[in-house]
Amino acid sequence: VSMSKGIINMVNFKPVEDKYSMTIFHYLAMGQNLSSYGFYNYMDEINSYNNGYKFDIKQFKNRFKNNIGKNHLYLLTNKTLISFSDGSFGWGSYGTFFSDKESITNKNNIFKKIYYENGKYFDFYIKISTIIWFSLLLFIPFILLKGIDKNELFLITTFIGMFIFILLFESHSRYIYCFSGIVLSISFLGLYKIYDILK
């Protein structure tokens, strides 16, 4: 967090006005919204703007308390599906330039054909990235084969922390992206252990 703030100060971004800033409690409260499965909710955003962080704290506590039991299991199941089911990490979900056809110059550029929403191969990219992502997730449990060392324990603990983060805060696959290196490492170790057993 400190590093991020330092980078932001160096780049000299325009500061966000206090009335538009959100605290951690906003994302915690949104993450416990049963009606939206913890996903982004416009009314939650408006309420945070109008009522401040104390409202968010109260909202989070009430939702967490009310969700205990079957509701919480239902919520967490849906949050897991939302967060882990998109191998593109929500690519194209945010930002308007993807939908602006006039912004696409040099339409023969292969990268624009792949990564722009109206590109010729965009659907293919989404499907392939999701297949690769699911394959990586599939190999994660196999890291437990033949015991684990300290380094593997560190990776597993980090993955569990990531999972808890996703279950507590706002749901979206884009938040998994920063942990993709951990997922990749665990998956390849799991794959290696399968190979080591079968060889």
matplotlib code that plots the C-alpha trace (Angstrom):
import matplotlib.pyplot as plt

x = [0.0, 2.8, 4.6, 1.4, 0.9, 4.6, 4.2, 0.9, 2.7, 5.6, 3.3, 1.4, -2.1, -4.9, -6.0, -9.4, -11.8, -12.7, -16.4, -15.6, -13.1, -14.0, -12.7, -12.0, -15.4, -17.3, -15.8, -16.4, -20.1, -20.4, -18.8, -21.5, -24.4, -26.5, -28.7, -25.7, -23.6, -21.0, -20.5, -20.5, -23.7, -24.6, -26.8, -24.0, -21.8, -24.4, -25.1, -21.3, -21.1, -24.1, -23.5, -19.8, -17.7, -19.6, -22.6, -20.4, -19.2, -22.8, -23.9, -21.1, -21.8, -25.5, -25.0, -22.4, -24.7, -27.7, -25.8, -24.6, -25.7, -27.3, -27.2, -23.5, -22.8, -25.0, -23.2, -19.7, -20.4, -21.6, -18.7, -16.3, -17.9, -17.9, -14.2, -12.7, -14.7, -13.2, -9.7, -9.5, -9.8, -12.7, -10.9, -13.2, -15.5, -14.4, -13.4, -15.3, -12.6, -13.2, -16.7, -15.7, -15.1, -13.8, -10.9, -9.6, -7.0, -5.0, -7.8, -5.5, -3.4, -3.5, -3.5, -6.6, -8.3, -7.6, -8.0, -10.7, -14.3, -15.3, -12.1, -12.4, -10.7, -11.9, -14.4, -11.7, -9.3, -11.9, -12.6, -8.9, -7.9, -10.7, -9.7, -6.1, -7.2, -9.5, -6.6, -4.3, -7.0, -7.4, -3.8, -3.7, -4.8, -2.0, 0.6, -0.4, 0.9, 4.0, 4.0, 4.9, 8.1, 8.3, 8.3, 5.2, 3.5, 4.2, 2.5, -0.5, -0.9, -0.8, -3.4, -5.7, -5.2, -6.2, -9.3, -10.3, -9.7, -12.1, -14.7, -14.7, -14.5, -16.2, -16.4, -14.7, -12.3, -10.0, -8.9, -7.4, -5.0, -2.4, -2.4, -2.0, 1.7, 0.9, -1.8, 0.7, 3.4, 1.1, -0.4, 3.0, 4.2, 1.1, 1.6, 5.2, 4.2, 1.8, 4.6, 7.0, 4.6, 3.8, 7.3]
y = [0.0, 2.4, 1.6, 2.2, 5.6, 6.5, 5.6, 7.6, 10.6, 10.2, 10.0, 13.0, 11.8, 14.3, 13.6, 12.2, 14.5, 13.3, 13.1, 10.6, 8.5, 5.1, 3.4, -0.3, -0.6, 0.3, -2.8, -5.0, -3.9, -4.4, -7.8, -8.9, -7.8, -10.9, -9.5, -8.7, -11.8, -9.4, -7.9, -4.2, -2.5, 1.0, 1.7, 0.7, 3.3, 6.0, 5.2, 5.4, 8.8, 10.1, 8.6, 8.1, 5.3, 5.0, 3.9, 1.4, -0.1, -0.5, -1.9, -4.5, -5.6, -6.0, -7.8, -10.1, -10.9, -11.5, -13.7, -16.2, -19.7, -20.8, -17.3, -17.0, -20.3, -19.2, -15.9, -17.4, -20.0, -17.3, -15.0, -17.9, -18.6, -14.9, -14.4, -17.6, -18.4, -15.8, -16.6, -13.1, -11.5, -9.4, -8.0, -5.5, -5.2, -1.7, 1.2, 2.6, 2.7, -1.0, -0.2, 2.9, 1.6, 5.0, 4.7, 1.7, 2.8, 0.3, -2.3, -4.9, -4.9, -8.5, -7.4, -5.3, -8.2, -10.3, -7.9, -5.4, -6.4, -5.9, -7.6, -10.6, -13.0, -11.6, -14.4, -16.9, -15.2, -15.2, -19.0, -20.0, -17.9, -19.4, -22.9, -22.3, -20.7, -23.6, -26.0, -24.1, -24.2, -28.0, -28.7, -26.7, -29.5, -31.8, -29.7, -31.6, -34.9, -36.4, -33.8, -30.1, -28.1, -24.6, -22.9, -24.7, -24.0, -20.3, -20.5, -22.4, -19.9, -17.0, -18.7, -19.2, -15.5, -14.5, -16.7, -15.1, -11.6, -12.5, -13.9, -10.8, -8.0, -7.0, -9.9, -9.6, -11.7, -8.7, -8.9, -12.3, -10.9, -9.7, -13.2, -15.0, -15.6, -17.5, -19.6, -20.3, -21.4, -23.7, -25.2, -26.0, -27.6, -29.7, -30.7, -31.6, -33.8, -35.7, -36.2, -37.2, -39.9, -41.2, -41.3]
z = [0.0, 0.9, -2.4, -4.3, -2.6, -3.4, -7.1, -7.3, -5.8, -8.2, -11.2, -9.9, -10.6, -10.0, -6.3, -5.7, -3.9, -0.4, -1.2, -4.0, -2.0, -0.6, 2.5, 3.0, 4.7, 1.5, -0.2, 2.8, 2.9, -0.8, -0.5, 1.9, -0.3, -0.8, -3.5, -5.8, -4.7, -3.4, -6.9, -7.7, -6.7, -7.7, -4.7, -2.3, -4.0, -3.7, -0.1, 0.6, -1.1, 0.9, 4.3, 4.7, 6.2, 9.5, 7.5, 5.6, 8.9, 10.2, 6.8, 6.8, 10.4, 9.7, 6.4, 7.9, 10.9, 8.7, 6.3, 8.9, 8.0, 4.7, 3.3, 3.9, 2.2, -0.8, -1.0, -0.7, -3.4, -5.8, -5.0, -5.7, -9.0, -10.0, -9.0, -10.4, -13.5, -15.9, -17.3, -18.8, -15.3, -16.5, -19.5, -21.3, -18.3, -17.5, -19.8, -22.7, -25.3, -26.1, -27.3, -29.3, -32.9, -34.0, -31.5, -33.4, -35.8, -37.9, -37.6, -39.2, -36.0, -34.7, -31.1, -31.6, -33.4, -30.3, -27.3, -28.5, -27.7, -31.3, -32.6, -34.9, -32.4, -29.1, -28.4, -29.2, -26.8, -23.9, -24.4, -24.6, -21.6, -19.6, -20.6, -19.6, -16.3, -15.4, -16.2, -13.8, -11.1, -11.6, -10.8, -7.5, -5.1, -6.4, -4.7, -1.5, -3.0, -1.4, 1.4, 1.2, 2.1, 3.6, 0.2, -0.8, 2.5, 1.9, -1.5, -0.1, 2.8, 0.3, -1.8, 1.2, 2.1, -1.5, -1.2, 2.1, 0.5, -2.3, 0.0, 2.2, -0.3, -3.5, -6.0, -9.4, -11.3, -11.9, -8.3, -8.9, -11.5, -8.9, -7.4, -10.8, -10.2, -7.0, -8.8, -11.6, -9.2, -7.3, -10.4, -12.0, -8.7, -8.7, -12.3, -11.5, -8.6, -10.8, -13.4, -10.6, -9.4, -12.9, -14.3]

ax = plt.figure().add_subplot(projection="3d")
ax.plot(x, y, z, "-o")
ax.set_aspect("equal")
plt.show()
